[in-house]
Structure formats: structure tokens, C-alpha cells
Amino acid sequence: MAPAILDLSNLSRSLNEMLVLSALAEGSRHGYQLALDVEQMSGGLFGFKHGTLYPILHRLEAKKLIIGSWSDEGLRGRRKAYSLTDHGRAYAAELRDEWRAVMATLHRIIGERS
């Protein structure tokens, strides 16, 4: 079965979107905190640079998969926290299933060989 929403032609973008959506499934996050959480959850394997993360967040927001809300943090200034929309939650679940199928297929192909 071919993936319906996973963009196999651009795995890096799809992976980054999955990482962001998965982190936001745990609750609302500011961009910087989201980057820290992904890095921590992956044991440092995955990380976002400032120039990479915010375009991803803007793209997901434009697709109405996440929503951002501004808060006044006093001395820290205004910060934007992101959270999943209902559509984003459903999309993330479907994308997660497709990633699992792709990874299972990849593992089957490259599996352990003697």
C-alpha cells in the first residue's frame, strides 16, 4: 500500500513535520521548547536549527494543522506557542501510521544479514 500523505520524494520534510506534530501531541509548545523537546526525546539524533524549525511551523500553520497563539512573557517579550488543531491531530495519526509502514518496509529490506 502506497502512503497517502507521506511525501516519499521529500523524506526530510516529512520527517521534520512528523517530529513537530509528535512533539505537539504532548501539548502546546513555544518554538524553542519544541526544538529542545525533539532533541531530548531523540537522544540528540534529531534537532532543529532556527532557520529550519520556523518555516516548518509556518507551513503547518498555513495547512491548519497547528495553531499559534501569542502570549506576553513580560521581560521575555511576546512568544508564540503552537498546538495541534483537531485536523492536525487526525493528520498526525495518519502520518504516524504511514511512517510506521515505511519503516517496517525499510527494515524488512535492509534487515539484519549474516
Backbone bond lengths (Angstrom), bond angles and torsions (degrees), N, CA, C in turn:
res aa  C-N    CA-C-N  psi(-1)  N-CA   C-N-CA  omega(-1)  CA-C   N-CA-C  phi
1 M - - - 1.449 - - 1.526 108.68 -
2 A 1.308 117.62 125.22 1.458 122.24 178.89 1.527 109.67 -78.67
3 P 1.321 116.53 141.31 1.457 119.52 178.13 1.523 111.69 -59.50
4 A 1.316 116.04 144.42 1.456 121.19 -179.17 1.527 112.03 -90.31
5 I 1.332 117.85 -37.24 1.459 119.22 -176.84 1.522 113.34 -119.85
6 L 1.302 117.93 -16.65 1.460 121.62 179.48 1.522 108.95 -72.23
7 D 1.323 116.54 124.41 1.461 121.93 -178.49 1.521 109.39 -86.86
8 L 1.322 116.67 93.31 1.463 120.83 -178.34 1.525 112.24 -66.88
9 S 1.328 117.61 -22.86 1.453 119.77 179.61 1.528 111.64 -75.83
10 N 1.321 116.97 -15.14 1.460 120.87 178.49 1.527 108.73 -139.42
11 L 1.324 115.37 71.35 1.463 120.78 -176.01 1.526 112.95 -61.72
12 S 1.309 117.23 -35.37 1.462 119.86 -179.31 1.526 110.91 -61.63
13 R 1.314 117.20 -46.99 1.463 120.64 179.08 1.518 110.61 -63.12
14 S 1.328 117.00 -44.65 1.465 120.89 179.95 1.525 111.47 -63.51
15 L 1.322 116.33 -39.80 1.461 120.03 178.61 1.528 110.65 -65.18
16 N 1.320 116.72 -44.94 1.459 120.06 179.13 1.529 111.41 -60.92
17 E 1.319 116.91 -41.84 1.466 120.00 177.37 1.525 110.38 -62.65
18 M 1.335 117.21 -41.43 1.459 120.55 179.79 1.525 110.67 -64.10
19 L 1.321 117.09 -41.15 1.464 120.68 178.50 1.525 111.51 -62.08
20 V 1.324 116.54 -44.62 1.467 120.72 179.21 1.519 110.76 -64.38
21 L 1.319 117.12 -48.34 1.461 120.61 -178.84 1.523 111.27 -62.89
22 S 1.315 117.13 -38.84 1.471 120.69 178.95 1.519 111.41 -65.38
23 A 1.326 116.63 -41.83 1.464 119.83 178.63 1.531 110.52 -65.21
24 L 1.316 116.56 -38.53 1.469 119.73 -179.81 1.525 112.10 -73.18
25 A 1.319 117.47 -17.61 1.468 120.08 175.90 1.526 110.46 -64.23
26 E 1.335 116.42 -22.48 1.463 121.52 178.77 1.522 111.95 -80.89
27 G 1.326 117.07 -12.86 1.464 121.17 179.75 1.516 111.53 138.57
28 S 1.304 115.14 171.33 1.459 123.31 -178.15 1.526 110.25 -61.06
29 R 1.345 115.55 141.82 1.462 121.14 -179.38 1.534 109.99 -144.00
30 H 1.330 115.26 147.28 1.459 121.03 166.02 1.520 106.41 -77.01
31 G 1.325 116.88 155.86 1.457 120.56 -177.85 1.516 114.21 -52.80
32 Y 1.320 116.62 -48.14 1.466 120.27 -177.98 1.530 110.67 -62.43
33 Q 1.330 116.89 -43.36 1.461 120.77 179.23 1.525 110.69 -64.13
34 L 1.312 116.50 -38.02 1.458 121.15 178.75 1.527 109.95 -61.08
35 A 1.320 116.62 -44.52 1.474 120.90 178.63 1.523 110.68 -61.80
36 L 1.333 116.79 -43.66 1.460 120.32 178.08 1.529 111.49 -62.61
37 D 1.321 116.71 -42.01 1.465 120.83 -179.06 1.523 112.11 -64.00
38 V 1.323 117.15 -43.36 1.468 120.57 179.27 1.527 109.80 -62.80
39 E 1.322 115.82 -43.34 1.466 119.37 179.19 1.529 110.81 -63.00
40 Q 1.315 116.95 -43.03 1.462 121.51 -179.34 1.530 110.93 -67.38
41 M 1.340 117.40 -45.55 1.470 120.86 -178.84 1.524 111.88 -63.68
42 S 1.335 116.69 -29.00 1.469 119.95 -177.35 1.528 111.96 -95.62
43 G 1.314 117.01 6.69 1.460 119.30 -178.19 1.513 112.60 62.82
44 G 1.341 116.30 27.54 1.456 121.25 178.82 1.514 114.77 88.78
45 L 1.330 117.67 -2.88 1.461 120.56 -179.59 1.525 111.79 -67.00
46 F 1.330 116.24 -39.83 1.462 121.16 -179.67 1.517 109.32 -114.35
47 G 1.307 115.23 140.93 1.454 120.92 177.53 1.512 109.55 -153.56
48 F 1.307 115.52 159.12 1.456 121.45 179.02 1.512 109.90 -120.50
49 K 1.300 115.33 136.67 1.450 120.96 169.62 1.520 107.01 -91.18
50 H 1.324 115.52 155.64 1.463 120.98 -178.26 1.530 111.14 -52.08
51 G 1.319 117.11 -43.73 1.456 121.37 -177.61 1.516 114.22 -71.14
52 T 1.326 117.46 -13.14 1.462 122.15 178.54 1.514 111.30 -97.27
53 L 1.313 116.97 -43.74 1.464 121.33 -172.88 1.523 113.05 -65.82
54 Y 1.323 117.69 -48.51 1.456 118.91 -172.62 1.530 113.61 -67.24
55 P 1.329 120.03 -37.01 1.467 118.04 172.47 1.541 112.60 -61.65
56 I 1.334 117.05 -34.80 1.467 120.38 176.47 1.526 109.48 -64.46
57 L 1.326 116.81 -47.24 1.459 120.75 179.49 1.529 111.10 -60.81
58 H 1.317 117.37 -42.60 1.466 120.57 179.41 1.527 111.42 -64.53
59 R 1.337 116.61 -39.93 1.470 120.33 178.74 1.529 110.82 -65.07
60 L 1.335 116.92 -43.80 1.466 120.47 179.24 1.529 111.18 -66.51
61 E 1.322 115.94 -34.42 1.461 120.05 177.49 1.528 110.42 -68.86
62 A 1.322 117.35 -40.26 1.468 121.37 178.43 1.533 111.30 -64.03
63 K 1.328 116.33 -32.68 1.470 121.37 177.77 1.532 111.69 -80.39
64 K 1.341 116.45 -1.63 1.471 123.11 -178.92 1.528 112.86 63.62
65 L 1.335 115.38 29.62 1.459 121.14 176.33 1.526 110.81 -89.36
66 I 1.333 115.13 -26.44 1.464 121.34 175.30 1.520 107.55 -133.17
67 I 1.309 114.86 162.68 1.462 120.31 176.08 1.520 107.56 -132.21
68 G 1.316 115.36 139.57 1.447 120.71 178.61 1.513 110.53 -108.09
69 S 1.318 116.43 142.89 1.464 120.47 176.00 1.521 108.50 -134.42
70 W 1.320 114.55 136.36 1.458 120.91 -177.25 1.520 110.44 -85.64
71 S 1.315 115.43 143.10 1.454 120.78 175.40 1.526 108.33 -132.74
72 D 1.307 115.81 154.30 1.454 120.70 176.99 1.518 107.53 -97.51
73 E 1.300 116.40 115.84 1.466 121.43 -176.11 1.526 111.96 -99.76
74 G 1.309 117.39 25.49 1.461 119.92 178.56 1.517 111.34 67.08
75 L 1.315 116.75 -121.13 1.465 121.43 -178.09 1.524 112.38 -63.85
76 R 1.306 117.24 -24.90 1.472 121.07 -178.89 1.521 111.49 -79.25
77 G 1.317 117.48 -10.56 1.461 120.58 -179.39 1.515 111.95 83.43
78 R 1.308 114.22 -167.52 1.464 119.56 -179.85 1.521 110.01 -80.38
79 R 1.308 115.15 138.66 1.470 120.93 178.01 1.521 107.98 -132.34
80 K 1.308 114.81 149.65 1.456 120.40 -179.60 1.524 109.40 -107.69
81 A 1.317 115.72 124.90 1.466 121.32 176.74 1.519 107.85 -104.61
82 Y 1.311 115.48 140.80 1.458 121.98 -177.77 1.521 109.94 -111.97
83 S 1.324 115.34 144.91 1.464 120.73 175.26 1.527 108.68 -144.74
84 L 1.320 115.09 158.85 1.461 121.02 179.46 1.521 110.74 -72.87
85 T 1.314 115.98 143.08 1.457 121.14 168.93 1.533 107.10 -88.29
86 D 1.312 117.82 171.06 1.465 120.02 175.37 1.525 110.42 -59.38
87 H 1.338 115.88 -42.14 1.467 120.85 177.58 1.533 110.04 -62.33
88 G 1.328 116.77 -39.72 1.461 121.42 179.00 1.509 112.17 -65.20
89 R 1.333 116.46 -37.90 1.470 121.01 177.83 1.529 110.63 -63.34
90 A 1.319 116.60 -44.67 1.472 121.18 179.13 1.525 110.67 -66.50
91 Y 1.328 116.45 -43.00 1.459 121.79 178.77 1.528 110.35 -61.74
92 A 1.332 116.83 -44.25 1.467 121.54 -179.65 1.521 110.84 -61.79
93 A 1.329 117.46 -40.46 1.471 120.68 179.22 1.524 110.39 -63.74
94 E 1.325 116.97 -43.24 1.466 120.86 179.39 1.528 110.62 -66.92
95 L 1.323 116.38 -43.16 1.460 120.58 179.53 1.524 110.74 -64.63
96 R 1.325 117.00 -39.81 1.469 121.72 177.49 1.528 110.72 -60.21
97 D 1.337 117.44 -43.57 1.463 121.03 178.30 1.529 111.13 -62.82
98 E 1.324 116.11 -40.28 1.461 119.48 179.13 1.525 111.46 -67.77
99 W 1.333 117.51 -39.20 1.459 120.18 176.33 1.525 110.37 -62.20
100 R 1.317 116.94 -41.06 1.473 119.84 178.55 1.525 110.67 -61.60
101 A 1.325 117.39 -41.88 1.468 121.08 179.67 1.530 110.92 -65.46
102 V 1.323 116.42 -42.76 1.469 120.36 179.16 1.522 110.17 -64.61
103 M 1.325 117.10 -44.45 1.464 120.48 -179.90 1.531 111.40 -64.99
104 A 1.328 117.71 -38.62 1.465 120.62 177.70 1.530 110.26 -63.99
105 T 1.322 116.40 -40.70 1.463 120.37 178.53 1.522 110.26 -66.25
106 L 1.322 116.71 -44.74 1.460 120.50 178.60 1.523 110.60 -61.52
107 H 1.312 116.84 -43.39 1.458 120.53 179.02 1.534 110.70 -63.25
108 R 1.317 116.65 -38.81 1.464 120.15 178.49 1.532 110.41 -63.88
109 I 1.335 116.27 -38.25 1.467 120.32 -178.23 1.528 110.69 -72.45
110 I 1.319 116.89 -46.11 1.465 119.52 -174.66 1.514 112.24 -96.69
111 G 1.320 117.26 0.94 1.455 123.03 -175.82 1.511 114.72 -32.13
112 E 1.279 115.14 173.16 1.460 119.77 -176.86 1.527 110.35 -65.36
113 R 1.290 114.57 131.12 1.466 122.65 179.17 1.517 108.39 -120.95
114 S 1.304 115.02 144.95 1.472 119.18 176.96 1.496 110.63 -89.20
